[in-house]
Amino acid sequence: MGAEVVSIHKRRRKKQEPSVDVLAERVRTLSVADSLNVRMGEPHFQERMLEREIDMRSVLEVLRDGRPIGRANQDEYGDWRIKMRRKVAGRRVTVLVAVCLDHVECITTW
């Protein structure tokens, strides 16, 4: 009799990729509803803001009125990451964000 091997580990399935426009609308909705929904506390993000002379107001403007660029990518935590871009105060600003259930996490900016 052959024994069947059954894995007890669940495989983490990649979620179906939402459209970048749907994710961008979610970013806009969260950032317009309350700026507390936008988290900018990661040291890497703060360092890049200082290094590239990008202020918090510019980041919020990108998230509220910017357009998505490129494709969405799922990170190791299951959140979707997208790039948002907008011209602010005469310069083009891009912000990479992770779209979480109840907030937006800023990852980096340039």
N, C-alpha and C positions, 0 to 999 in steps of 0.2 A: 504494500500500500504506500502510495506516495503522499507525503505530507505537504500541505500548501503553506507557504510562508506568507504571513500577513503582517504588514508593517503597522506598528502602533503609533508611528509618528505621522502627524498630518502634514501634508505638503502645503506650503504656503503658495496658494495660487495667485497669480498676478491678476489684479482686478482689471475689468475691461476699461480701456483707456477712454476717459471722457474727452469731449472736444475741448480744445484750448479756449474756445469762445465761452463755453459753459463755465470753465474754471475762472476765466477772467471776469465774468459777470459775478461769480461768487466772491472774488477778491474785492471788486467794487462795492458789492452789497455790504460785506463785512467792514470795510474801511470807512464807508460813508455812515453806517449805522452808529459806530462808536470807535474813536481812535484807540480805545483800550483793546479792541479786537486785533490790532496790529502790534505784533511783538517785535521789538528791535533790540532785545537785550543780549543777543549773542556777541561775545567779544570780537569774533572775526568781522561781523557786520559793522560794529562800531569802529573798528580799526580802519576798515575800508572807507567808511563815511569820512573820517578824519583825513586819511591819506589822500582821498580824491576830492576833498572839500565839497561834499554833498551834505546839505542840511536835512533835518527831519521834515521840514515843510515840503521840500522837493520830493522826498520819498513818498510822503502821503499824497502829493499831487499826482505822482506817477501811478500809484495804486488806485486812486479814485478816477482818474481820467485817461490813463495810458492805454496802449493797445498791446495785446499779446504778440509775442514774436516766437517763432520756432514751434516745437512740439512740446507736449507735456511729457514728463518723465516721472516714474514712480520711484520714490526713494526707499531706503531699507526699512523705514518705519511704516510704509504703506501709504504715505501722503504723496500727493501729486505736486510736482514743482513746475512752475512756469516762469518765463521771463516777461516782464512788463516794461514798456518803453514809452517815453514822452519827452518832448522838448520843454524844458523848464528853465526860465530865466536865461534864454539864449543858448542853452547847451542841452545836448541829448543825454538823458539819464536813463539807465537800465537798472531794474531791480529784479533779482531772482528771489522768488518766494515759494514757501511750502504752504499749500492750501490744506489746512486741517479742518476738523469738523466745526469748531466754534471760533477759530481765529486764523490769522495769517501770520506765518513766521518768516521774517526777512532773513535771508541767507547771506547775500552779498549784493554789492552795488558797484556800478562803474559808469 
